[in-house]
Amino acid sequence: MKHIFWLTALLITSSVAWGQEAEFSYELLSARRSSMVIPSYTPEQKLNVLNQARVVLTQFFVHDQLKLQDFGESANPTAALNALENEIKTVSDVEFHGRLRDIVNRLKDLHTTYRFPLPYGCYANMLPFNFKEVLRADGEKVIAVATISTKEDILRLVPGLQVQAGDELVSYNGLDAYEAAHALEPRALGANPAAQLRREIGLLSVKSQKRDFLPQQDFVELALKNVRGEIYQVRIPWISSADLECLNPATGEKGNLKTKVIVPLDMGLDDEQLLHNRLFRSDSSQKSADGFKESADPVLKFKRITNAQGTFGVLKLESFVPDKLSVDALINEVARILKTEFKGTQGVIFDVRNNGGGYIALAEKMVQLFTPRTVQPLEFRLKNSSMNHVYWGQWPANPFAKALVVAQSQRAHYTLPLPINTVSSVNRLDQAYFAPVAVLMNSNCYSSCDMFSAIMQDHEVGTIFGEDASTGAGGANNISVKDLYTTLPANQRGVFTVKMPAGQDIGFSFRQTVRSFGPRRGDLIENMGVIADEVVPAQISDLVSNDEDQYLTISERLIDAAAGHRSSVALESSGADVAMNTALVIKASWTQTNAIEFRKDGVSLGIVEVAEDASTMTAVTASFITPNIAEKGRIEILGLFNGEPVWRKFYQYRTVPASIVLAPQGRLFSDFSDGSPMLFTNYAAGTDGWQMREGALRLGAGPNYVDNLAADASLFVTLPADSAMSLTANLEGSTEKDYDFFRIVLVDGQNEVEVFAKTSGPIPVVAHNIDLAAYAGKSIEVRMEFTSDGAENDLGPALEQLIIW
C-alpha cells in the first residue's frame, strides 16, 4: 500500500469515529498502590530517553526564545540535562524520571510534557469532586467544591459522601486552601498567573500518573464550610482511575472496521485537561441536572434558557476532540442546533470553559457558522533547526518545507508564519446563526480553545467573556516523540532510531501560533492567551444554580448588542441545476438587507440591489452568472446592508446541457471509441475526471485514478412516451476496497434511484441491464459517481459500452 503522510490532520475512514471515549475502571488507590511501580531502566535506556528529550527541547521545541524571555534561565534545559547525563549510571529510576519531568515542567508549557513509562502512566488519581475559585456574596475569593461525580463506579467507593457543590474549602491536609494550591506550583505549568492558579486548583483533585507520581497518602484530610457556615472535617480517599485503552492498546482494528491512521499534525491539545473533563463528565445514563441536552457527540451539550433578559441558547463544548463524530460532522451538528433548537433565541452563549483543545481545524471551521465575514485561519511558524529540515525535507513541495529553506538562507530563528488550513477549507459552510454571540472562557480554555477564542475576537464575531482575564495561553500545534518514530526518514532518525522503553513519550510544541487578522495580527497566543473583552467571575451561587448569575450577566450584554443584528436570510433551496446560457436565479427571503453580492472562489461576480425586507420568497436574478459550459460549482451569496456584510450563504449549482430526445423507436449507443459521441458531461475539473480513453469511459489520463477525487459524469436523456426501453451498461475495473467507491444512479427530478449499488474493490466484467419502462416520457439523468480517499488508488471503473434501446 502507498502511504502518504498528510500534514494537516488525522485521517480516519468516515465510518469510524475520530476519537473514542476512553473507558476507565475505578478502585481505591489503597487497593492498587502496591501494583503500580516505575519500571527499572538500564543506564543505556536512561541515556536513550535523555538524548531524545535533549533533541526535542533543542531542535523541535518552538517556544525556546519566548520561554527564555518570559521565565529566564530556568527555562534553559541544557545545564540540567548535562548534569543528569553525568549521573546517568547512579541515579535511581524514580529520581531520573522526576528530574527529567521537572526540566520539562520549567518551560511552563502544557503542550511540552515528559510522560512517565507505561503501565504506570495509564493511571490517574482523583477525588470524587473537583474545586473551583469563585466569589462569595461579600466579594471575597474562595476555593469551593464545583462538580461532584455522577459515575456510580466512583460513588460506590465513597459511600455516604456528604460533600455538596458550593461548600468552601477551608483546609487541605492541614494547609490553608490557597496555600495547598500554591504548593503545587512546580507541577501546575500555567504560563500566566490566571492559568497557573487554575492548574494548581485542578491538581487538588486530579493527579495524572502520566506526569505525577502517586500521592504520598491514600487519602486527603479536608475542612469544608457548608452553606450554613458550619465547618466540618472529612477524610476522602484517593480513587485510582485506570485508562483501559492505555492498558490494552488497540491493534489498528475497531471491531470489523478498518482504520487508516496518519500522524496527527492538526492537534492543539492539553491531554491532562481532556482526562479531567472525561473523569467528571456527567453519566449519560442519568438526566442532566443542569438542564443540558445531549447532542450526537458527548463533547457537545446544549440548552435554551429563559431569564429576565429573554431567551438564549447555550452551547457547551467540552473538547475540540470529538468522541463519536468527525470534525465536519460535529460542525454540522452545531449548525443543526443553531438552526433548529435555537430558532427564535436572542443570542447564543458558547461556553468553552475548561476546554483543553484538540483539532485546530475544528476550532477554525466553527467560526464560519456565526459570521458573514471570510474567516482567516491562524498562522504557524517552525523553528529553523537541522532536525526540522530533516523532518520536512520529505515533502519539499510543502509550504512549511519551503519556508524552512528560506529561513535557513536568511539565518532566521523562525520561518515566516503560514496557515495549516486554507481559507477555502474554513469557509465552506453557511452562516447558521444571525443573533449576537458570546464566548464564555476561562484559563483552562487551552490550545485549540485559545485559537477559537482568538479567531472569534479578531473577526469581531462575538464578545469574549472570561471567568479569568485570559485564556490558558497554549499557542502551538503539538505532536510527540512517538510521531517522530513514524515520520522521520528511516536512515535519518538519529537518537529516535531506538524507541523509548515502556511506551514512554514526550509531547512538544511543534509549530507556534501567530494571530493572523485584525489589530492583534502578529501577536502570539503562547504565555499571554486571549485577553477577555469583559471579565465575569463565577459566583459561589453559580455552583448551585447551573451558572445562572454568569449567564444572566452575559445575556444583558447580548440584548444590548441585538439592535445591530436584525439581518437574516432564508433560501428556498441550497442549490439547483441551471440550463446552459441561462442566468442564475435564486429565491430567498431576508431582513435588513439592501444588496446581495454573488462571489465565486472569493471573487465578486456582481451585486444586485434589493428591497430592504422581503418577508416572502423573492426571485433574485444574477444576470452576470450565465454559464455557457457544463460545470459544477458553488456560489457564495453575501447579504449587504449599506455596504457591510450581514449574512452569508452558499448555493450549489450545476450547468446542464440540453437533454438528448429519443425518437419512439430510437436508440442511444456508445462504445467510447474515437468515432463514438461523448454522451456524458464530465463534472470534475481538469483531466482527472471522466473521459473517453482506450475504448471506455475512464477516470483520468493515467493508468490509475488520483487521490481525493470526486467525479461525476452525467447523461441527460428524454425517453419517448409509451416506451419500454432498457439501459445496458458494460462495466469492469477495480477500486481500493472499503475506501474508494463507485455507483450509478438514475435521477428523475427530485427522485434518485441507485441502479448500480455503491461498491468498492473488484468490479466484475459484466453487462448490467436496467429497466427504464417506469421513466417513459420523462427526462432522466444517468449519473456515474466516484470518490477516492487520500492513500491508495487503483485502475478505477470503466464503462466500455452503453446502450439505451
Secondary structure as UniProt FT lines:
FT   TURN            14..15
FT   STRAND          24..28
FT   HELIX           29..32
FT   HELIX           33..35
FT   HELIX           43..55
FT   HELIX           56..60
FT   TURN            62..63
FT   HELIX           64..71
FT   HELIX           72..75
FT   HELIX           78..86
FT   TURN            87..90
FT   HELIX           93..105
FT   TURN            106..107
FT   TURN            110..111
FT   STRAND          113..115
FT   TURN            118..119
FT   HELIX           120..122
FT   STRAND          123..126
FT   STRAND          129..135
FT   TURN            137..138
FT   STRAND          141..148
FT   HELIX           152..155
FT   TURN            156..157
FT   TURN            159..160
FT   TURN            165..166
FT   STRAND          168..172
FT   TURN            173..174
FT   STRAND          175..176
FT   HELIX           177..182
FT   TURN            183..184
FT   HELIX           185..188
FT   HELIX           193..203
FT   TURN            204..205
FT   STRAND          206..208
FT   TURN            209..211
FT   STRAND          219..225
FT   TURN            227..228
FT   STRAND          231..237
FT   STRAND          239..243
FT   HELIX           244..247
FT   STRAND          253..254
FT   TURN            255..256
FT   STRAND          257..258
FT   STRAND          267..269
FT   HELIX           271..279
FT   TURN            284..285
FT   TURN            289..290
FT   STRAND          293..294
FT   TURN            298..299
FT   STRAND          300..307
FT   TURN            308..309
FT   STRAND          310..317
FT   HELIX           327..336
FT   HELIX           337..341
FT   TURN            342..344
FT   STRAND          348..351
FT   TURN            353..354
FT   STRAND          357..359
FT   HELIX           360..366
FT   HELIX           367..370
FT   STRAND          379..381
FT   HELIX           386..392
FT   TURN            393..394
FT   TURN            396..397
FT   HELIX           399..410
FT   STRAND          418..419
FT   HELIX           424..426
FT   STRAND          437..441
FT   TURN            443..444
FT   HELIX           448..458
FT   TURN            459..460
FT   STRAND          463..466
FT   STRAND          476..480
FT   HELIX           481..487
FT   HELIX           490..492
FT   HELIX           494..496
FT   HELIX           501..503
FT   STRAND          505..514
FT   HELIX           518..520
FT   TURN            521..522
FT   TURN            526..528
FT   STRAND          534..535
FT   HELIX           540..543
FT   TURN            544..546
FT   HELIX           548..561
FT   HELIX           562..564
FT   STRAND          568..571
FT   STRAND          575..579
FT   TURN            580..581
FT   STRAND          584..591
FT   STRAND          595..600
FT   TURN            601..602
FT   STRAND          603..609
FT   STRAND          614..622
FT   TURN            623..624
FT   STRAND          632..641
FT   TURN            642..643
FT   STRAND          644..656
FT   STRAND          660..661
FT   TURN            664..665
FT   STRAND          668..670
FT   TURN            674..675
FT   STRAND          681..682
FT   TURN            686..687
FT   STRAND          690..693
FT   TURN            694..695
FT   STRAND          696..699
FT   STRAND          710..718
FT   TURN            721..722
FT   STRAND          726..734
FT   TURN            737..739
FT   STRAND          741..748
FT   TURN            749..750
FT   STRAND          751..759
FT   STRAND          762..771
FT   HELIX           773..775
FT   TURN            776..777
FT   STRAND          779..787
FT   STRAND          796..804
//
